[in-house]
Amino acid sequence: MTKKYKYFLVEAVELLAELTRGLLDLEKKPEKKSSIKKVLRTLHTLKGAASVMGLSITSGLAHAMESCLICFRDQDKTITAEHITLLLEACTRLEECISQVKQGKDDKAIQSHGIILKLTGREDHASKTDIKTSMEKIVSAFPDKESGSREKKVYPGSKSSGSREKRVDPGSKSSGSNPVPLDETIRIKIDVLDQITKLSNEILINNIWLKNMTGDMTDLVKKWEHLPTKFKDNPGISLEKIEQGLGWLEKKVSDTAALSREISDLIKETHMVPVKPLLFMYEKFVRDLSLEIGKKIKFETKGSDIYLGRSLLDQIKEPIFHLLRNCIIHGIEAPEERLDRGKTESGTICLEFIKEMGQVHIICYDDGRGLDAQAIKNRSVEKGLLTQNAVEAISDVDAYYLILKSGYSSAKIVTEFAGRGVGLDVVKNCISGMGGAISLESKKLGFCRIILTLPLSIDLTSIFAVQVMDQYYLFPFRTVIETRLIKEKQIFFETGKPVISYNETPIPLVRLSEILNISGAEKQTGSLSIILVKGDFEILALVVDKLIGRMEVMPRKLEGRLGQIPNFLSSTILADGYPGFILDVAGIIEISKTLIMSDLKEKTEHRKPDILVIDDSMTTSMLIEGMLSSNGYNVTLAKNGEQALEIFSQQDFDLFVTDIQMPGIDGFELSKKIRQLHRYKDAPIVILSSLGSDAELRKGLEVGANAYIVKGTFDEDEFLSTIGSLIG
C-alpha cells in the first residue's frame, strides 16, 4: 500500500461494504426508491474519491452502476434480481480494483469493459472497436446527473491538479439541505490499543501497592501508643497529621481504583465490534453460490445485534464461509428433489448468533438432507478410522462427530450420506484453536445444525476464578461444569480413591494444591469448595480454598521462566489488581490420575438438614426461619427466584420452601428449574402461598411440588409436621 492511497483505501473498504449491504437490501424491497437513493449516494462518494486518486477503472465502474440505478429511479421501474446480480458482480470488480491498489498498483489491470457495457445497456450493439470509446466516455469528466456539477475530494498525500479547490462547509447551504453528521468514532491502531491496555493493567498494579501502603500506615497508627517517646515528641510529627494523611491516601486509593476499573471496562468495549455489518458478506455469498448451482435458498440471520471481539470475528470468517458452502452444496437439495420429498421448493439456511454465559453460540442450520448416522459408521470402518466393534458401540449422535475427523472421505459423505464432512476437520481445528467447541444435531432427510461455541472475544476470555492460599487460579469458563459446596458425607471411595457423584457418575476428587504442588496449603475438612471441570472426555472435581466467580479477563502471554511452568496457559490482571494464572485443564486432569487425597476418610457425620426458603415477604421469611431454626434445621433465605438460583448453584439443600407470587421468576417456574437439576430431582419442594385455587394446586403438582400449603390456613404444627415427614 502506498502512502498516497492510505486514506482512500480506508474509506473505499467501508463504502464497498455499505454498497453491497445496500444492494442486498434493495433486492428484498425493490419498490423502495429511498433504498436506490441511498445506494446512489454511496456510489457517488466512491466515484468522486476514486476520480481524485486517478483510479479511472474504479470511478468508471462506479459511474456505470450509477447510470444503471438512475434509470430505475427516474423511469419508475422496479429493479429485478438480474440487475441486482449484475450490480453485485460490479461490486466484485470494484473489490478487485481496491485489492490492486492495496498492493501498490493502479486499477487498470482489472477487466471491466464488458460489465460496464451491460450496466449502461450498450452491450448488444457494442463492438470491439467502440469499447475503448465507450470507456473513455464513461471515465471522462462528465457532469453529475443529480447536481449538475462534479464534486472533487482531496485526500492527504494526493497531488493537486493545480486548480484551486473550494472547500465546502458540511453545514453550509451550498452543501445541501441536510448537514452531514460528524462520525462519532475514530480509528485507532491495534498496537496502540494494546499499549493502552498494558498501561491500564499497570495502574491496577500500582493501586494495589498504594493499598498495601495504606494498610501499613493504618497499622502504624494503631501502634502509636507503643512508639518510643522520642519519636512521638518530634514537633514535626503528630498522630493527628498522620491520620489526616492516611485519610487523604485512602480516598485517593479508592478514587484510583474506581478510575482504573472504569478505564478497564472502556478498553474492553473497544475490543468489541457489532456482528451486523459483517452479515452482508455471508448473504451475498449464499446468494451468488445458490444462483450458480441452480438452487433456491432463503437465507436468514438472527442475533445480528450482538457484539463480539474483533479478533474473534476475523478468525471465524472462513469457518462460517465453509459451513455455509457445505449447506448450499451438500445440504440443501435441488428444487425438484425437495418437491419429491414434500418440502418447499426453496431451502432455508439460517445463521444465528446467541450470546449466553460469557460465550457466543454460532448456529448454522439448513433444512436439507441431514446426516445419515449408519452410513457414516459404515464409511468409518471402510476408511480405517474405527473397527467394526468400536462402531457398534457408538450411538447415532456420537457417529455424527466422525465427520469431523481428518481423513474422512468428503465425496462419500456427499454422495452416500447426504451429510456434511467436507473439510470439517479444518473447521474443528480452527474453532478448537480459539478455545471453542463444535457440536452437531441432525435428522436424516430433515435438517442439520452445526453449533460453534466460542468465547465472546479472543482478547477477552471468560474464566472462573478460584483461590488457593493467597493466589488466584483461573479456569476457561467453557471447561467449568459446576461449582458446589459439599460435606464430607458426600464423598465416597472407589478403588481407594475419593470420588463424588455427578449425574449418578463417580467423579475423581483431588486438591488443586496437590496438582500444582503448592506447599503450605491447608488441607481443609468438613465443608469443601468444589469446582468440576471437563477436558476432552473426562471430568475432574477439584478442591479449592475459595470459589471466586466468573469474570472476563484479558489474557497475557507468559514470558521468561513463567512460560516454562507446566499447566499454565497464560496470566492476567484481575479487577482488584492481583495477578491470576489461567490453567490448562487437560494437563491438570492428566496429573490428577496419579494423586490421591489421602487425608480424606470415608465417614458420615450427623448434620442438620439444610432448607432454602424463598419468599419476597420479609415477615413471612423471618417467621418461617424462626420456626425451622428452633426445630433443628439450617435455614437460608432468598428474597426471589433469581437469588435462589444463585444460592443453590453454590450450595446443596435438602428441602425448598417457596412462595408463588414473586418478582421475576415465580414459584412455579422456580420449582420447574429445581427439578431440572439432576441433584434435586427428588428433593422435597413445599409451596407456601396465599393462592389456593384448585387450578393453582394442580399446577403446583405439575411442576413437582411435594406439598402445597395456603398461607390463609397456615398452622405451625401442621407445617412442621409436613417438613418432618419429608426430610425427618
TORKOL-975878 format. One record per residue (C-alpha): residue in three letters; x, y, z. Coordinates in steps of 0.001 Angstrom, whole numbers, padded with zeros to 6 digits, always signed. Layout:
N
AlaXYZ...
This chain:
728
Met+000000+000000+000000Thr+001449+003367-000981Lys+001158+006402+001237Lys-000793+008208-001478Tyr-003744+005804-001197Lys-003688+005435+002587Tyr-006870+007362+003400Phe-008666+006428+000211Leu-008342+002715+000964Val-009806+003101+004438Glu-012847+004900+003051Ala-013181+002674-000035Val-013401-000535+002017Glu-016178+000972+004139Leu-018038+002276+001087Leu-017867-001096-000674Ala-019308-002839+002381Glu-022078-000246+002589Leu-022722-000598-001158Thr-023086-004376-001007Arg-025414-004160+002005Gly-027495-001550+000202Leu-027895-003690-002924Leu-028909-006750-000900Asp-031491-004658+000962Leu-032717-003250-002350Glu-033289-006756-003693Lys-035544-007541-000733Lys-037602-004353-001207Pro-037076-003305-004839Glu-040033-000933-004792Lys-038401+001376-002214Lys-036990+004403-004023Ser-035241+005521-000829Ser-033057+002403-000993Ile-031960+003320-004527Lys-031134+006850-003393Lys-029027+005501-000520Val-027026+003268-002875Leu-026599+006168-005316Arg-025154+008368-002551Thr-022628+005665-001699Leu-021663+005200-005344His-021340+008943-005824Thr-018932+009226-002879Leu-016854+006285-004086Lys-016751+007603-007651Gly-015567+011029-006502Ala-012878+009603-004237Ala-011566+007285-006975Ser-011533+010137-009518Val-009441+012321-007218Met-006937+009492-006811Gly-006734+008963-010593Leu-008264+005471-010471Ser-010142+005556-013755Ile-011431+001968-013786Thr-012823+002276-010246Ser-014520+005596-010946Gly-015794+004289-014308Leu-017364+001233-012724Ala-018996+003334-010021His-020374+005727-012636Ala-021749+002886-014757Met-023501+001485-011683Glu-024926+004945-011022Ser-026240+005157-014580Cys-027965+001782-014226Leu-029663+002699-010943Ile-030703+006179-012087Cys-032777+004578-014855Phe-034813+002719-012236Arg-035091+005781-010033Asp-036204+008172-012765Gln-038280+005893-015005Asp-040467+004416-012251Lys-039254+000873-012928Thr-038846-001883-010363Ile-035342-003257-010249Thr-035062-007001-010963Ala-032987-009778-009424Glu-030987-009984-012675His-029966-006347-012340Ile-029010-006846-008680Thr-026831-009779-009760Leu-025160-007561-012346Leu-024604-004771-009816Leu-023158-007216-007279Glu-020834-008533-009971Ala-019699-004954-010477Cys-019072-004754-006714Thr-016783-007757-007055Arg-014861-005920-009791Leu-014589-002903-007501Glu-013186-005152-004763Glu-010580-006399-007255Cys-009685-002797-008076Ile-009223-001955-004390Ser-007129-005096-003945Gln-004825-003903-006742Val-004447-000526-005073Lys-003624-002177-001745Gln-000718-003883-003490Gly+000606-000514-004603Lys-000652-000866-008196Asp-003276+001057-010140Asp-006597-000470-011198Lys-006021-000671-014954Ala-005325-004418-014847Ile-008951-005153-013936Gln-011115-006131-016915Ser-014293-004094-016674His-015298-003249-020276Gly-017928-005962-020588Ile-019722-005302-017326Ile-019718-001536-017879Leu-021413-002048-021234Lys-024006-004309-019593Leu-024664-001746-016878Thr-025101+001079-019376Gly-027313-001020-021670Arg-024962-000891-024654Glu-023717-004471-024712Asp-025947-005602-027585His-024777-003028-030127Ala-021242-002545-028859Ser-018334-003773-030963Lys-014724-004270-030087Thr-013841-001066-031891Asp-016140+001098-029836Ile-015345-000403-026402Lys-012428+001949-025983Thr-014572+004904-026998Ser-017296+003860-024549Met-014785+003579-021741Glu-013338+006966-022483Lys-016793+008500-022343Ile-017615+006785-019069Val-014433+007707-017209Ser-014180+011220-018622Ala-015218+014215-016616Phe-018937+014274-017230Pro-021406+016383-015251Asp-023104+014765-012299Lys-026701+013788-013068Glu-028056+014972-009756Ser-026474+018351-009132Gly-025029+019297-012488Ser-021587+019812-011043Arg-018846+017377-010169Glu-017612+017244-006600Lys-013909+016689-006106Lys-012461+015237-002941Val-008831+015739-001882Tyr-007024+013161+000237Pro-003801+013708+002154Gly-000883+012634+000004Ser-002657+013200-003325Lys-001369+015741-005813Ser-003397+018817-006585Ser-004379+019329-010224Gly-003126+022872-009995Ser-006565+024417-009778Arg-007745+025898-006541Glu-010200+023737-004617Lys-013094+025390-002884Arg-013695+023789+000496Val-017378+023279+001278Asp-018583+023542+004844Pro-020781+020465+005519Gly-023201+022669+007404Ser-023467+025399+004785Lys-026373+025825+002386Ser-024228+025007-000603Ser-023593+021514+000697Gly-027247+020507+000622Ser-030340+020821+002752Asn-029200+018263+005342Pro-025880+018818+007120Val-023507+015856+007058Pro-023340+014352+010575Leu-019923+014033+012131Asp-018741+010480+012753Glu-018787+009661+016450Thr-015978+007131+016138Ile-012271+007352+015388Arg-009809+004735+014165Ile-007015+003583+016382Lys-004153+001206+015683Ile-004350-002192+017353Asp-000837-001884+018784Val-001762+001472+020332Leu-004855-000102+021894Asp-002745-002969+023236Gln-000356-000476+024785Ile-003255+001338+026449Thr-004428-001997+027824Lys-001000-002715+029307Leu-000844+000735+030896Ser-004301+000223+032372Asn-003116-003002+033957Glu-000092-001196+035371Ile-002421+001322+037008Leu-004254-001552+038674Ile-000977-002981+039977Asn+000185+000395+041292Asn-003144+000825+043037Ile-002551-002438+044900Trp+000799-001163+046090Leu-000860+002020+047333Lys-003490-000060+049080Asn-000799-002084+050835Met+000977+001111+051846Thr-002269+002430+053301Gly-002581-000763+055302Asp+000947-000323+056687Met+000162+003242+057747Thr-003058+002095+059392Asp-001078-000448+061402Leu+001361+002313+062365Val-001449+004466+063735Lys-002761+001529+065757Lys+000719+001067+067268Trp+001195+004796+068056Glu+000958+004347+071812His+003769+001795+071719Leu+006205+004008+069774Pro+009237+005469+071593Thr+008585+008796+073389Lys+011381+010425+071409Phe+009539+009708+068162Lys+006158+010898+069435Asp+007606+014127+070882Asn+009005+015184+067496Pro+007281+018557+066774Gly+007029+017725+063045Ile+005107+014508+063690Ser+001712+014136+065302Leu-000957+011473+065389Glu-003448+013990+064003Lys-001271+014733+060942Ile-000728+011048+060280Glu-004452+010351+060492Gln-005195+013245+058117Gly-002617+011985+055634Leu-003938+008463+055932Gly-007488+009624+055255Trp-006324+011504+052137Leu-004346+008497+050942Glu-007290+006135+051461Lys-009539+008420+049410Lys-007015+008636+046575Val-006570+004875+046562Ser-010330+004426+046365Asp-010654+007016+043582Thr-007788+005475+041616Ala-009300+002010+041931Ala-012655+003240+040618Leu-010975+005080+037763Ser-008891+002035+036883Arg-011974-000162+036735Glu-013752+002374+034527Ile-010774+002585+032155Ser-010528-001198+032036Asp-014236-001522+031202Leu-013947+001060+028420Ile-010919-000691+026948Lys-012823-003964+026924Glu-015593-002258+024949Thr-013117-001075+022303His-012247-004700+021577Met-015870-005467+020736Val-017473-004818+017335Pro-021021-005485+016085Val-021826-008613+014093Lys-024455-006988+011884Pro-022168-005095+009439Leu-020427-008361+008541Leu-023518-010415+007730Phe-023908-008918+004269Met-020798-010867+003206Tyr-022469-014159+004066Glu-025744-013083+002483Lys-024001-012188-000769Phe-022029-015441-000700Val-025165-017582-000252Arg-026978-015651-002964Asp-024167-015929-005515Leu-023367-019622-004939Ser-027006-020743-004899Leu-027657-018968-008212Glu-024532-020533-009684Ile-025544-024112-008874Gly-029250-023628-009571Lys-030699-023950-006076Lys-033360-021809-004472Ile-032341-020779-000969Lys-033786-018417+001599Phe-031038-017073+003851Glu-031924-015864+007345Thr-029861-014309+010126Lys-030650-013955+013827Gly-028876-012258+016717Ser-027170-009701+014499Asp-027314-007053+017226Ile-024691-008668+019486Tyr-021049-007566+019785Leu-018032-009864+019547Gly-014286-009406+019822Arg-012604-008018+016741Ser-010018-010797+016572Leu-012693-013446+017011Leu-014743-012110+014097Asp-011677-012062+011887Gln-010853-015675+012644Ile-014365-017116+012314Lys-014993-015664+008841Glu-013508-018608+006967Pro-015071-021346+009142Ile-018503-019767+008647Phe-017971-019475+004890His-017036-023164+004890Leu-020159-024174+006805Leu-022389-022136+004502Arg-020726-023634+001431Asn-021447-027147+002725Cys-025062-026215+003468Ile-025556-024923-000070Ile-023746-027659-001978His-024323-030763+000151Gly-027168-029906+002499Ile-029931-028185+000554Glu-031461-030421-002137Ala-032200-029356-005703Pro-035715-027856-006120Glu-037158-030958-007800Glu-035676-033250-005138Arg-037214-031144-002371Leu-040615-031230-004053Asp-040421-035030-004354Arg-039841-035205-000588Gly-042812-032980+000151Lys-040706-029981+001069Thr-040930-026438-000227Glu-039062-025710-003442Ser-036789-023223-001656Gly-034493-024440+001078Thr-033676-022437+004201Ile-030272-021669+005654Cys-030128-019773+008933Leu-027063-018254+010586Glu-027770-017377+014203Phe-025658-015732+016925Ile-026660-016336+020556Lys-024832-014666+023425Glu-025025-016662+026638Met-022994-017017+029833Gly-019862-015314+028536Gln-019930-017303+025306Val-021334-016976+021820His-023078-019835+020036Ile-022887-019538+016250Ile-025525-021819+014783Cys-025534-022768+011094Tyr-028782-024540+010200Asp-030223-025922+006988Asp-033428-027858+006312Gly-031821-030171+003764Arg-030725-033799+003676Gly-029341-034093+007175Leu-026800-036710+008310Asp-027132-040489+007902Ala-025601-041965+011084Gln-025465-045577+009882Ala-023832-044605+006600Ile-021246-042573+008492Lys-020455-045562+010700Asn-020053-047846+007711Arg-017755-045417+005959Ser-015641-045010+009114Val-014902-048723+009036Glu-014086-048596+005309Lys-011651-045725+005858Gly-009983-047487+008789Leu-010934-044792+011290Leu-012720-047276+013545Thr-013020-051025+013938Gln-016356-052759+013473Asn-016574-053465+017206Ala-015908-049810+018051Val-018560-048619+015600Glu-021210-050898+017084Ala-020651-049292+020475Ile-021176-045746+019138Ser-024575-044066+019316Asp-026043-042303+016300Val-025378-038912+017891Asp-021728-039778+018515Ala-021462-041036+014928Tyr-022165-037541+013619Tyr-018845-036369+015064Leu-016888-038828+012959Ile-017290-036436+010016Leu-015054-034005+011920Lys-012118-036413+011790Ser-009270-035815+009400Gly-009190-038385+006626Tyr-012907-038847+006310Ser-013823-039065+002612Ser-015781-035976+001647Ala-017002-037478-001598Lys-018532-040462+000178Ile-020259-038246+002706Val-021849-036198-000048Thr-022954-038944-002417Glu-023888-041682+000040Phe-024660-039996+003323Ala-026076-036675+002173Gly-024292-035018+005106Arg-021537-032504+005721Gly-017985-033677+006392Val-016200-031850+003585Gly-013205-030384+005308Leu-014996-030009+008624Asp-011861-031226+010378Val-010332-027884+009358Val-013272-026016+010877Lys-013000-028052+014077Asn-009267-027391+014407Cys-009803-023680+013846Ile-012538-023466+016477Ser-010555-025534+018975Gly-007570-023255+018461Met-009717-020320+019589Gly-010750-022104+022771Gly-014123-023147+021371Ala-016074-026299+020623Ile-018229-027646+017789Ser-021394-029715+018178Leu-023776-031346+015709Glu-027514-032023+015634Ser-029312-033649+012730Lys-032271-035597+011439Lys-031888-037701+008333Leu-033647-036021+005375Gly-034781-033292+007772Phe-032122-030867+008919Cys-028542-030355+010060Arg-027496-027902+012760Ile-023837-027147+013449Ile-023129-025145+016595Leu-019838-023334+017186Thr-019351-022318+020821Leu-016694-019685+021431Pro-015699-017058+023980Leu-017219-013653+023210Ser-013755-012393+022417Ile-010317-013849+021932Asp-008973-010677+023538Leu-011499-011031+026365Thr-011703-014524+027827Ser-014454-015715+030148Ile-012974-017530+033138Phe-013986-018852+036534Ala-011637-017824+039330Val-010769-019845+042416Gln-008341-019198+045233Val-005724-021458+046791Met-003923-019814+049687Asp-003287-016213+048534Gln-003173-016899+044792Tyr-005909-016777+042150Tyr-006161-019596+039607Leu-008426-019321+036589Phe-010243-021936+034524Pro-011526-021222+030985Phe-015252-020925+031581Arg-016155-023405+028846Thr-014343-026122+030857Val-016333-025458+034042Ile-019323-027748+034516Glu-020411-026874+038023Thr-019275-025450+041359Arg-020610-026534+044714Leu-020000-026818+048436Ile-020008-030402+049665Lys-019962-032150+053012Glu-017614-034995+053792Lys-020606-037330+053867Gln-020964-036730+050120Ile-017502-038160+049439Phe-017123-041896+048949Phe-014295-044126+047765Glu-013774-046329+044729Thr-010624-048460+044443Gly-009191-046483+047325Lys-009654-043075+045711Pro-012140-040389+046790Val-014935-039560+044359Ile-018149-037551+044348Ser-021325-038177+042403Tyr-022232-036128+039351Asn-025311-037213+037390Glu-025006-040561+039174Thr-021467-040975+037821Pro-018434-041139+040170Ile-016022-038257+039532Pro-012421-038299+040891Leu-011773-035727+043632Val-008321-034113+044024Arg-006985-030984+045701Leu-005773-028326+043253Ser-002948-027503+045671Glu-001580-031044+045284Ile-001726-030919+041478Leu+000099-027578+041389Asn+002475-028726+044168Ile+001653-025743+046377Ser+003436-026212+049674Gly+001922-024993+052937Ala-001687-025220+051755Glu-004125-026256+054467Lys-005988-029471+053843Gln-009472-028414+054841Thr-012054-030860+056028Gly-015736-030501+056783Ser-017314-028304+054107Leu-015272-028296+050896Ser-015378-025892+047929Ile-015506-027915+044707Ile-015168-026990+041044Leu-015982-029605+038382Val-014020-029166+035158Lys-014064-031064+031869Gly-011288-031857+029442Asp-011898-033508+026091Phe-013625-036591+027508Glu-013042-036661+031274Ile-014442-034766+034261Leu-012497-033915+037400Ala-013612-032464+040748Leu-011077-030120+042333Val-010967-028960+045951Val-010011-025284+046307Asp-009872-022871+049226Lys-012458-020479+047813Leu-014773-020133+044806Ile-014483-016561+043493Gly-016740-016489+040420Arg-016947-015842+036707Met-015345-012800+035067Glu-013970-011507+031774Val-010194-011033+031576Met-007553-010102+029025Pro-005001-012948+028891Arg-001314-012080+028688Lys+001332-014403+027350Leu+003608-015916+029979Glu+007196-014921+029333Gly+010560-015955+030690Arg+010602-018576+033415Leu+006842-018312+033940Gly+006341-019555+030399Gln+008091-022799+031343Ile+005694-023706+034166Pro+003618-026736+033136Asn-000175-026471+033004Phe-000169-022648+032934Leu-001639-021248+029710Ser-001422-017501+030367Ser-001736-014839+033025Thr-003894-011796+033597Ile-004509-008942+035993Leu-007851-009185+037774Ala-010131-006259+038537Asp-008676-005842+042048Gly-005146-005643+040628Tyr-003972-009084+041694Pro-002454-011474+039137Gly-004162-014704+038128Phe-002993-017711+036130Ile-005162-019443+033527Leu-004770-023202+033802Asp-004563-025976+031221Val-007437-028258+032258Ala-006358-031187+030082Gly-002906-031188+031691Ile-004361-030933+035188Ile-006664-033899+034574Glu-003682-035966+033392Ile-001663-035166+036539Ser-004656-035848+038803Lys-004677-039514+037790Thr-001565-040139+039888Leu-002788-038303+043012Ile-004996-039429+045884Met-006470-037244+048633Ser-005145-039496+051345Asp-006183-037105+054100Leu-009897-037602+053380Lys-011521-040571+055044Glu-014813-042181+054242Lys-017117-041177+057052Thr-020634-039958+057696Glu-021394-037265+060259His-024703-036339+061769Arg-025825-032986+060486Lys-028839-030716+060470Pro-030864-030698+057240Asp-030394-027603+055077Ile-033535-025764+053919Leu-033795-022872+051453Val-036773-020549+051997Ile-037729-018312+049051Asp-040221-015501+049731Asp-040213-011786+048899Ser-042021-011005+052155Met-039573-010348+054977Thr-042275-011024+057572Thr-043038-014471+056159Ser-039351-015309+055682Met-038407-014431+059276Leu-041405-016303+060655Ile-040556-019493+058744Glu-036859-019196+059586Gly-037652-018920+063299Met-039878-021990+063248Leu-037415-024135+061330Ser-034266-022994+063166Ser-035797-023670+066581Asn-036597-027182+065402Gly-033033-028064+064404Tyr-032869-027070+060743Asn-030239-024953+058986Val-032142-022216+057126Thr-031020-019991+054257Leu-033240-017182+052952Ala-033696-015895+049397Lys-035903-012920+048520Asn-036705-014027+044949Gly-036253-016810+042417Glu-033167-015312+040802Gln-031330-015122+044120Ala-032410-018668+044944Leu-030926-019972+041668Glu-027620-018342+042519Ile-027612-019697+046065Phe-028400-023335+045332Ser-025908-023371+042461Gln-023241-022908+045150Gln-024746-024948+047978Asp-026740-028166+048379Phe-030107-028203+050138Asp-032319-030960+051470Leu-035656-029144+051034Phe-037125-025996+049470Val-039964-023797+050739Thr-041133-021286+048126Asp-043791-018640+047623Ile-045502-018346+044213Gln-046053-014648+043565Met-042590-013072+043473Pro-040924-010511+041173Gly-039076-012116+038280Ile-039176-015916+038396Asp-042311-017077+040203Gly-042565-020125+042437Phe-043959-022405+039721Glu-041127-021616+037330Leu-038547-021895+040119Ser-039875-025349+041064Lys-039501-026474+037434Lys-035910-025218+037374Ile-035138-027039+040624Arg-036489-030289+039229Gln-034423-029882+036036Leu-031220-030163+038108His-030303-033800+038496Arg-029167-033494+042093Tyr-032564-032066+043054Lys-034768-034402+041036Asp-036003-035985+044296Ala-035536-033035+046713Pro-038793-032111+048525Ile-040421-028830+047459Val-043052-027163+049646Ile-045131-024348+048139Leu-046339-021815+050726Ser-048655-019308+049041Ser-051699-017118+049529Leu-053064-018596+046269Gly-055184-021663+046870Ser-057483-022406+043948Asp-057810-025922+042539Ala-056041-024811+039343Glu-053071-023496+041310Leu-052905-026656+043415Arg-052850-028768+040242Lys-050149-026581+038723Gly-048080-026996+041879Leu-048216-030757+041483Glu-047374-030472+037778Val-044150-028579+038484Gly-043017-031174+041035Ala-044093-029782+044430Asn-044447-032357+047229Ala-046729-030199+049386Tyr-048892-027102+048913Ile-049753-025009+051983Val-052078-021999+051777Lys-050970-019058+053936Gly-054562-018216+054861Thr-054949-021558+056651Phe-051347-021780+057904Asp-050832-023855+061066Glu-047353-024094+062621Asp-047718-027657+063904Glu-049076-028870+060574Phe-046262-027072+058713Leu-043505-028588+060877Ser-045142-031992+060641Thr-045104-031728+056851Ile-041426-030743+056832Gly-040560-033572+059190Ser-042376-036140+057078Leu-040466-035042+054007Ile-036912-034928+055403Gly-037131-036078+059017
